[in-house]
Amino acid sequence: MPPIRPTRPNVYAASPLDRAADRRTDAAWIAARLDHQATRFVPLWRNRNLIAGMEEARPEAVYLPAHAAARLREDPARAWVFLGLLDGEAVFALDISDAEDPAPLVGSGPGGFVDLRSVGWGVAKPEAAVLAHARGLLHWRARHKFCGVCGAPCAPESAGHVMKCTGCGADHFPRTDPAVIMLVTREDRVLLGHSQRFPRANMYSTLAGFVEPGESVEEAVRREVLEEAGITVGEVWYHSSQPWPFPGNIMLGCYGEGLSEDITIETEELIDVRWFSRAQLADPAAHDFMLPRGDSIARRLIEDWLAA
């Protein structure tokens, strides 16, 4: 099977930001930008983003202006982090998870706080990538308040991109865990599984798993498929990647050549694994199953295989 090229960017993978990493250690510049009238803030409340237009199925990110965010930043317990520059102006993320009700903090404007996964972007949008970026960084910040080396409290540096231990001085940087997600093909069929974690009983998706230490992407694909379905994989082709801040992963999308056919489910995570034909994938409703969500790289792998 020749490599299949991505037909469009993945959702959350079309960021318009200039991350401006060289500015993170410029304390004076950061301080000035925090209060600049053109600066925008991405508020986050308990891992939820502020989004308008959900009822009309036209989601739009809601940013807070600097003057509105200034009073929220008065609480030193609220973490903020510099995300980058958008059209030359600074963008920060701000965590207000300590509030029981976030509505009074953000005013009476449009929108509400929702789980980013519930938005259903469908196609890549620049602002979706900005919201995902904010969610991933603030999730990391919330879980690295203490040093993993000595246990002492950590303090933010580099505009929120480093958590420095106040005890042993160790620097802790944002974590992104690599995971492989793969569509295994054999002749004119593909391998999909149903996990007990899936929200719908008849949903089937590509297999996936974390890359282990000392393992290449190709090795991880072959190991995971063999462990989960008992299928031997030969050649592996890279397709594309997708940031997946739920909580902090990078999904490495691949296709794999299935060398065997008999399925053996060898994990408690998967309830069922099947081979699906092209005709079944083209009309899943007629065959009583559902494909993964439209904003997932799993869906992109399936759609691009069908299109090819």
Buried (B, 14 or more C-beta within 10 A) or exposed (E): BEEBEBEEBBBBBBBBBBBBEEBBEBEEBBEEBBEEEEBBBBBBBEBBBBBBBBEEEEBBBBBBEBEBBBEBBEEEEBBBBBBBBBEEEBBBBBBBBEBEEBEEBBEEEEBBBBEBBEBEBBEBBEBBBBBBBBBBBBBBBBEBEBBEEEEBEBEBBBBBBBBBBEBEEBEBEBEBEBBBBBBBBBEEBBBBBBBEEBEEEEBBBBBBBEBEEEBEBBBBBBBBBBBBBBBBBEEBBBBBBBBBBBBBBBBBBBBBBBEBEEBEBEBEEBBBBBBBEEEBBEEBEEEEBBBBBEBBBBBBBBBBBEEE
